[in-house]
Amino acid sequence: MRVAHTIASLASEHGGPSRTVPALCEALVEIGVSARIITFEAGSQHGAENALSTRLQVASSDSRFRVAPVRKELRDCLRKNRTQLLHDHGVWLLTNHAAVTASHELSLPIVISPRGMLEPWSLQHRALKKRLAWWLYQRRDLHAATVLHATSQMEADNFREIGLRQPITVIPNGVNVVAVPSATAPPRERMALFLSRIHPKKGLLTLVQSWAMTRPEGWHVVIAGPDENGHQAEVAAAVNEAGLGDVFSFAGQVEGERKQALFQRASLFVLPTHSENFGVVIAEALASGIPVITTKGTPWADLETHQCGWWADLGAAPFASALRQATQLSDAERVEMGRRGRELVTHQFAWPQIATEMRAVYEWALGDAPVPGSVQID
């Protein structure tokens, strides 16, 4: 089976898909699927120079904002590699439109993963441009999908709310389960870690308000991630206005060992986001043995079901209540919550299991297998 994955960018500052799409392809290759990536911005982690070691194919384009050249380049690449199925990631961009058009020209079945870009908050963000794109091409492209991929039931329900009636497969993102720190590792700090894009969607102003309400003694907050459109300055101003300048610090964008070191130092992970279709960083935190506080803008009810975190209503007061509970626990109680979270991720979100479910969807879309259990037809 030859599958091509198209994504506009693999640059790490563009969020979770830049990590999860290559990880999915690598896991698919491990179970015998020929999975290649076609991207228009390779980034440093999965650039062309690493194509052989990661078993990914990366194509680049200097004309990604013009549909016709991109469509031709995609079509030629897909034909050259004898692609049988196309899996496109994201919506709204002209590169996504070009991918759908190229798949039609080659009569390829296509799986579309909107990657959270059809969630209610995202639809309201820059709504005018999105309404225009919806009527020009995006609505038609989504209706032409062989199957839509949602990473949670909440995201699938939102597809139906906006009138999409295609088959939907609900398959979560996976996560790499890291090694547990050794018994001789330094104890975790009383540090709450935020690690994501510094963007209004992520709710950092809510975090500042919530922390000002609770002010837990002996704790500090590290905000790590790339700044988008200068939002960090707005957050820093709110921190200073709340008199929390000695509590909050900004670590900038972190990757690799620096990122893992932050996970291993933290005693609590916080993501006060307004909206996430999945929230891969939540799974990464749990895999690192950290209890998590997030909001009901995410599909993470499992945090409460498995007693490994808090799933708070949106708003500063509910988040402050969860912060108060989390910081008043003993260190040993938080460690035990982290152990349960790691166990949850290991059993439900390991990449080999996710890749196996996705392969079953591809086989069905190609007409080679019955409808898999992850697919919802109605």
C-alpha positions as CSV (number, residue, x, y, z in Angstrom):
1,M,0.0,0.0,0.0
2,R,1.5,3.4,-1.1
3,V,0.1,6.4,0.9
4,A,1.2,10.0,0.6
5,H,0.7,12.5,3.4
6,T,0.5,16.1,2.5
7,I,1.0,18.9,5.0
8,A,1.9,22.5,4.5
9,S,4.7,22.7,7.0
10,L,6.8,20.5,9.3
11,A,8.4,23.4,11.1
12,S,8.0,22.8,14.8
13,E,6.6,26.3,15.5
14,H,3.5,25.3,13.6
15,G,2.3,23.1,16.4
16,G,1.3,19.5,17.0
17,P,0.9,18.2,13.4
18,S,4.5,19.0,12.7
19,R,5.3,16.2,15.2
20,T,2.4,13.9,14.9
21,V,2.3,13.5,11.1
22,P,5.9,12.3,10.8
23,A,5.4,10.1,13.9
24,L,2.3,8.5,12.3
25,C,4.2,7.9,9.0
26,E,7.1,6.3,10.8
27,A,4.7,4.0,12.7
28,L,2.9,3.1,9.5
29,V,6.2,2.2,7.8
30,E,7.0,-0.1,10.8
31,I,3.8,-2.1,10.0
32,G,4.4,-2.4,6.3
33,V,2.7,0.7,4.8
34,S,4.7,2.8,2.3
35,A,4.0,6.2,3.9
36,R,5.7,9.3,2.5
37,I,5.3,13.0,3.4
38,I,5.0,15.7,0.8
39,T,5.5,19.1,2.5
40,F,6.2,22.7,1.5
41,E,8.3,23.7,4.5
42,A,10.4,20.9,5.8
43,G,11.6,22.5,9.1
44,S,14.8,21.4,10.8
45,Q,13.6,18.2,12.5
46,H,12.3,16.4,9.4
47,G,14.1,18.1,6.6
48,A,15.2,16.5,3.4
49,E,18.6,15.6,4.8
50,N,16.9,13.3,7.2
51,A,14.6,11.6,4.7
52,L,16.5,8.3,4.5
53,S,17.0,7.9,8.2
54,T,13.3,8.6,9.0
55,R,12.1,6.8,5.9
56,L,10.1,9.9,4.8
57,Q,10.0,11.6,1.5
58,V,10.0,15.3,1.6
59,A,9.2,17.5,-1.4
60,S,9.4,21.3,-1.3
61,S,7.9,24.1,-3.3
62,D,8.6,27.8,-3.7
63,S,5.1,28.4,-5.0
64,R,2.9,27.1,-2.3
65,F,0.5,30.1,-2.4
66,R,-0.3,29.5,-6.1
67,V,-2.7,26.6,-6.6
68,A,-1.8,25.6,-10.2
69,P,1.9,25.1,-9.7
70,V,1.4,23.3,-6.4
71,R,-1.2,21.0,-7.9
72,K,1.0,20.1,-10.8
73,E,4.0,19.5,-8.5
74,L,1.8,17.3,-6.2
75,R,0.3,15.5,-9.1
76,D,3.7,14.7,-10.6
77,C,5.1,13.6,-7.2
78,L,2.0,11.4,-6.5
79,R,2.2,9.8,-10.0
80,K,6.0,9.2,-9.8
81,N,5.6,7.4,-6.5
82,R,2.6,5.3,-7.7
83,T,0.5,6.7,-4.8
84,Q,-2.7,4.7,-4.1
85,L,-4.2,7.0,-1.4
86,L,-3.7,10.6,-0.3
87,H,-4.0,11.7,3.3
88,D,-4.1,15.5,3.6
89,H,-3.6,17.3,6.9
90,G,-5.2,20.7,7.7
91,V,-7.7,22.9,5.9
92,W,-8.1,26.5,4.7
93,L,-4.7,26.7,3.0
94,L,-4.4,26.7,-0.8
95,T,-2.0,23.8,-0.4
96,N,-4.9,21.8,1.1
97,H,-7.1,22.8,-1.9
98,A,-4.3,21.8,-4.3
99,A,-4.0,18.4,-2.6
100,V,-7.7,17.7,-2.9
101,T,-7.7,18.8,-6.6
102,A,-4.6,16.6,-7.4
103,S,-6.3,13.6,-5.8
104,H,-9.3,14.1,-8.0
105,E,-7.3,14.4,-11.1
106,L,-5.6,11.1,-10.3
107,S,-8.8,9.4,-9.0
108,L,-7.2,8.7,-5.6
109,P,-9.3,8.2,-2.5
110,I,-8.5,11.0,0.0
111,V,-8.5,11.1,3.8
112,I,-8.7,14.6,5.3
113,S,-7.5,15.4,8.8
114,P,-8.6,19.0,9.7
115,R,-6.3,18.9,12.7
116,G,-8.6,21.1,14.9
117,M,-9.1,23.8,12.3
118,L,-12.9,23.2,12.2
119,E,-13.4,23.5,15.9
120,P,-15.8,26.3,17.0
121,W,-13.1,28.6,18.4
122,S,-11.0,28.2,15.3
123,L,-13.9,28.9,13.0
124,Q,-14.6,32.2,14.9
125,H,-10.9,33.2,14.7
126,R,-10.4,35.4,11.6
127,A,-14.0,34.3,10.7
128,L,-14.4,36.6,7.6
129,K,-11.5,35.1,5.7
130,K,-12.7,31.6,6.6
131,R,-16.3,32.2,5.5
132,L,-14.9,33.4,2.2
133,A,-12.7,30.3,1.8
134,W,-15.6,28.1,2.9
135,W,-17.7,29.2,0.0
136,L,-15.0,29.4,-2.6
137,Y,-13.5,26.0,-2.1
138,Q,-13.2,24.5,1.4
139,R,-16.8,23.3,1.8
140,R,-16.6,21.5,-1.6
141,D,-13.2,20.0,-0.8
142,L,-14.4,18.6,2.6
143,H,-17.6,17.1,1.0
144,A,-15.4,15.4,-1.6
145,A,-13.3,13.5,1.0
146,T,-13.5,9.7,1.0
147,V,-13.3,9.9,4.8
148,L,-12.7,12.6,7.4
149,H,-10.3,11.9,10.3
150,A,-11.1,13.2,13.7
151,T,-8.8,12.8,16.7
152,S,-11.6,12.7,19.2
153,Q,-15.3,12.2,19.3
154,M,-15.7,15.8,20.2
155,E,-14.1,16.8,16.9
156,A,-16.2,14.3,15.0
157,D,-19.4,15.8,16.6
158,N,-18.2,19.2,15.4
159,F,-17.9,17.9,11.9
160,R,-21.5,16.9,11.9
161,E,-22.6,20.2,13.5
162,I,-21.3,22.1,10.4
163,G,-23.1,19.8,8.0
164,L,-20.4,17.3,7.0
165,R,-21.9,13.9,6.3
166,Q,-18.9,11.9,5.0
167,P,-17.8,8.8,6.9
168,I,-15.6,9.9,9.9
169,T,-12.9,7.8,11.5
170,V,-12.1,8.7,15.1
171,I,-8.5,7.8,15.8
172,P,-6.5,9.8,18.4
173,N,-3.0,11.1,18.0
174,G,-0.3,8.9,19.4
175,V,2.6,9.7,21.7
176,N,6.1,8.3,22.3
177,V,6.2,7.0,25.9
178,V,9.6,8.2,27.3
179,A,11.7,6.4,29.8
180,V,10.8,7.0,33.5
181,P,13.4,9.1,35.3
182,S,15.8,7.0,37.4
183,A,15.5,6.7,41.2
184,T,18.6,8.9,41.4
185,A,17.1,11.7,39.3
186,P,16.5,15.1,41.1
187,P,13.0,15.4,42.6
188,R,10.5,17.3,40.6
189,E,10.3,21.0,41.3
190,R,7.1,22.7,42.4
191,M,6.8,24.1,38.9
192,A,3.8,24.3,36.7
193,L,4.7,24.0,33.0
194,F,2.9,25.4,30.0
195,L,4.4,24.1,26.8
196,S,2.6,25.1,23.5
197,R,2.3,27.9,21.1
198,I,2.0,31.3,22.8
199,H,-1.3,32.2,21.0
200,P,-4.6,33.7,22.3
201,K,-6.3,30.3,21.7
202,K,-4.1,28.7,24.4
203,G,-5.6,30.7,27.2
204,L,-2.5,32.1,28.8
205,L,-4.3,35.2,30.0
206,T,-6.7,32.8,31.8
207,L,-3.7,31.1,33.4
208,V,-2.3,34.5,34.7
209,Q,-5.7,35.4,36.2
210,S,-6.1,32.0,37.8
211,W,-2.7,32.1,39.3
212,A,-3.4,35.5,40.7
213,M,-6.5,34.1,42.4
214,T,-4.6,31.2,44.0
215,R,-0.9,32.3,44.5
216,P,0.2,28.9,45.7
217,E,3.2,29.3,48.0
218,G,6.5,27.9,46.8
219,W,5.4,27.3,43.2
220,H,6.5,28.9,40.0
221,V,5.4,28.8,36.3
222,V,7.4,28.2,33.2
223,I,5.9,29.2,29.8
224,A,7.7,27.5,27.0
225,G,6.8,27.7,23.3
226,P,7.1,29.9,20.2
227,D,5.6,33.4,20.3
228,E,2.9,34.0,17.7
229,N,2.1,37.5,16.5
230,G,3.6,39.1,19.6
231,H,1.2,37.5,22.1
232,Q,4.0,36.9,24.6
233,A,4.3,40.6,25.2
234,E,0.6,40.8,26.1
235,V,1.0,37.8,28.5
236,A,4.1,39.3,30.1
237,A,2.2,42.6,30.6
238,A,-0.6,40.7,32.4
239,V,1.9,38.9,34.5
240,N,3.6,42.2,35.7
241,E,0.2,43.8,36.2
242,A,-0.8,40.9,38.5
243,G,2.5,41.3,40.5
244,L,3.6,37.8,39.4
245,G,6.9,38.8,37.7
246,D,8.9,36.7,40.1
247,V,6.7,33.6,39.6
248,F,6.4,33.4,35.8
249,S,9.3,32.9,33.4
250,F,9.4,32.4,29.6
251,A,11.7,29.7,28.2
252,G,11.2,30.3,24.5
253,Q,10.7,27.5,22.0
254,V,12.1,24.2,23.2
255,E,12.7,20.9,21.4
256,G,14.4,17.6,22.0
257,E,16.4,17.2,25.2
258,R,15.5,20.7,26.5
259,K,11.8,19.9,26.1
260,Q,12.1,16.6,27.8
261,A,14.2,18.2,30.6
262,L,11.3,20.6,31.3
263,F,8.8,17.7,31.4
264,Q,11.1,15.9,33.9
265,R,11.4,19.0,36.2
266,A,7.7,19.8,36.3
267,S,5.2,18.7,38.9
268,L,2.2,19.9,37.1
269,F,1.3,20.6,33.5
270,V,-1.2,23.4,32.6
271,L,-3.1,24.1,29.4
272,P,-6.0,26.5,29.9
273,T,-6.8,26.4,26.2
274,H,-10.0,27.6,24.6
275,S,-10.1,24.8,22.1
276,E,-8.1,21.7,21.0
277,N,-9.2,18.8,18.8
278,F,-6.8,16.5,20.7
279,G,-4.0,18.3,22.5
280,V,-1.0,16.1,21.9
281,V,1.1,18.0,24.4
282,I,-1.4,16.7,27.1
283,A,-0.6,13.2,26.1
284,E,3.2,14.0,26.1
285,A,2.9,15.4,29.6
286,L,1.0,12.3,30.9
287,A,3.6,10.1,29.2
288,S,6.2,12.0,31.2
289,G,4.4,11.2,34.4
290,I,3.0,14.6,35.1
291,P,-0.7,15.3,36.2
292,V,-2.4,17.7,33.9
293,I,-4.9,20.6,34.3
294,T,-6.7,21.5,31.2
295,T,-10.2,22.7,30.1
296,K,-13.3,21.3,28.6
297,G,-12.3,22.9,25.4
298,T,-10.3,19.7,25.0
299,P,-11.6,16.1,24.7
300,W,-9.7,15.0,27.8
301,A,-12.4,13.7,30.1
302,D,-10.1,10.8,30.7
303,L,-8.1,13.0,33.1
304,E,-10.9,12.7,35.6
305,T,-12.0,9.2,34.7
306,H,-8.4,7.9,35.3
307,Q,-7.7,10.3,38.1
308,C,-4.6,11.7,36.5
309,G,-5.6,15.4,36.2
310,W,-8.4,18.0,36.2
311,W,-10.8,18.8,33.4
312,A,-12.0,22.3,34.2
313,D,-14.8,24.4,32.8
314,L,-13.6,27.3,30.7
315,G,-12.8,30.5,32.6
316,A,-10.4,31.8,35.2
317,A,-12.4,30.7,38.3
318,P,-12.8,27.0,37.4
319,F,-9.1,26.8,36.4
320,A,-8.1,28.5,39.7
321,S,-10.2,25.9,41.6
322,A,-8.3,23.1,39.8
323,L,-4.9,24.8,40.5
324,R,-5.8,25.1,44.2
325,Q,-6.6,21.4,44.4
326,A,-3.5,20.4,42.5
327,T,-1.0,22.5,44.4
328,Q,-2.4,21.5,47.8
329,L,-1.8,17.8,47.2
330,S,1.4,16.2,48.6
331,D,4.3,15.5,46.3
332,A,3.6,11.8,46.7
333,E,-0.1,12.2,45.6
334,R,1.0,14.1,42.5
335,V,3.5,11.4,41.7
336,E,0.8,8.8,41.9
337,M,-1.5,10.8,39.6
338,G,1.4,11.0,37.2
339,R,1.9,7.2,37.3
340,R,-1.8,6.7,36.4
341,G,-1.5,9.2,33.5
342,R,1.5,7.4,32.1
343,E,-0.4,4.1,32.3
344,L,-3.3,5.6,30.4
345,V,-1.1,6.9,27.6
346,T,0.8,3.6,27.3
347,H,-2.4,1.6,26.9
348,Q,-4.4,3.9,24.7
349,F,-2.1,6.2,22.7
350,A,1.0,4.2,21.7
351,W,1.9,4.8,18.1
352,P,1.9,1.1,16.9
353,Q,-1.8,0.8,17.9
354,I,-2.7,4.2,16.3
355,A,-0.9,3.2,13.0
356,T,-2.7,-0.2,12.9
357,E,-6.1,1.5,13.2
358,M,-5.2,4.0,10.5
359,R,-4.0,1.2,8.1
360,A,-7.4,-0.4,8.5
361,V,-9.1,2.8,7.4
362,Y,-6.8,3.0,4.4
363,E,-7.6,-0.6,3.4
364,W,-11.3,0.1,3.6
365,A,-11.0,3.4,1.6
366,L,-9.2,1.4,-1.1
367,G,-12.0,-1.2,-1.1
368,D,-9.8,-4.0,0.3
369,A,-11.4,-4.5,3.7
370,P,-14.7,-4.1,5.5
371,V,-15.7,-1.0,7.5
372,P,-13.3,-0.8,10.5
373,G,-14.7,-0.2,14.0
374,S,-13.2,3.4,14.1
375,V,-15.4,4.6,11.2
376,Q,-18.8,6.2,11.7
377,I,-20.9,6.1,8.6
378,D,-24.0,8.1,9.7
